[in-house]
C-alpha cells in the first residue's frame, strides 16, 4: 500500500508578525501570539488530513534554515552569512520544534476531530544545507551542526495513543547542487557528512521510526552508503528515476523511494502552461513577460491559480511509471516533490494536496 505524504511548507496567511512572534513564546504561556501560532499550526495540520494526506508533515510557515539556526548557540548572522562565534550547541529548552510541540499537545483534540490516531512526518534541515550558509567552512562543520540537529531530532519523535511520528526527514536541498571541495571523494569532510547523517537517522531508527532524505539533486551518490537511511526523496524527473542501476541499488542497500509525482515550483507550472497554450514559439523574454502578467493577474484575483496545477492524468502517470519500474514494495510513499510555500494562495496549495491524495489512493487500490 502506498501512502501519501507532503514535504511541509504552506503559504502563510493572515498575520505573519504575530505568527513568528508566537513561535518564540514558551509553551503553555498565556500569550496571545502563542495561541495564534498554535491555532494556525493545528488548523493547517487538520487541513492536510482533511485533504487526504496520510502522513502530513507539521505545517511549515517559517524559513526552515533560519528556524533551526535560531535553535543553536554559537551562531551569529552577518551581512555575508552566518559565522561560528563559539561552540555550537543546542540552546537550553530549544530541543522541541514549536510546531511539533503544538501538535503533540493538541493530540487528543486532533484524535477526536479525525476519528482516530494520526501519523506525523517531522522534517529537519540537514547539516550540509545549513553549512552552506556559513562564511567559513571546514571539514568539521558537518559534525558540529549535525550534533545539534541530532539532538533536535531526538527531542521531536513521539508516539502515543492519539498518534505520533512515523517518519523523520532530513532536508538537504543544497547537497549535490555545487562543486564543493569539502566533500570531494576521499576527503575528511565527506566522511564526516556521511557519519553525521548516520547519527541523525539512528536517533529515529532506534525508536522504530522510518527515515527519509529530501534531495533536489541525486548525482552525488553518498547517501547510498548511509545504512540508517530508509527512504530517498528526489524531485520530479530526477536522474534517479531514469538510471537503470537505481532498482539494483534500492534492493542491495534495502532502501525505498518516496515517489515525487507533481511539480511544486509555481513559476515552472506557469511557464509550462504559458508555453503549452501559446500558438507560436515564444522566446525567453516573451515567456518571462507572460509569467509576470500571470502573477499580477493572480495577485489581483483576476485569475484562479488552480488552473496552473498539473492535471491528474499527468500526475498519476508519473506514479504508475515509478511503481512499474521499481516495484510497489519499493515505493511506500508518494506526494509533491517539495513544499508549497511558493504557491500563490493557501487554497491552491490544499487543492494540490487533495489531488495528490486522490491519485495515490486510486493507484494504491489498483495495485
Buried (B, 14 or more C-beta within 10 A) or exposed (E): EBBBBBBBBBBBEEEEEBBBBBBEBEEEEEBEBBBBBBBBBBEBBBBBBBBBBBBBBBBBBBBBBBBBBBBBBBBEEEEEEBEBEEEBBBEEEBBBBBBBBBBBBBBEEBBEEBEEBBBBBBBBBBBBBBBBBBEEBBBEBBBBBBBBBBBBBBBBBBBEEBBBBBBBBBBBBBBBBEEBEBBEEEBBBBBBBBBBBBBBBBBBBEBEBBBBBBBBBBEBEBBBEBBBBBBBBBBBEBEBBEBEEBBEBBEEBEBBBBBBBBBBBBEBBBBBBBEEEEEEEBEEEEBBEBBEEBBEEBEEEEBBBBEBBBEBEBBBEBBBEBBEBBEBEBBBBBBBBBBBBBBBBBBBBBBBBBBBBBBBBEBBEEE
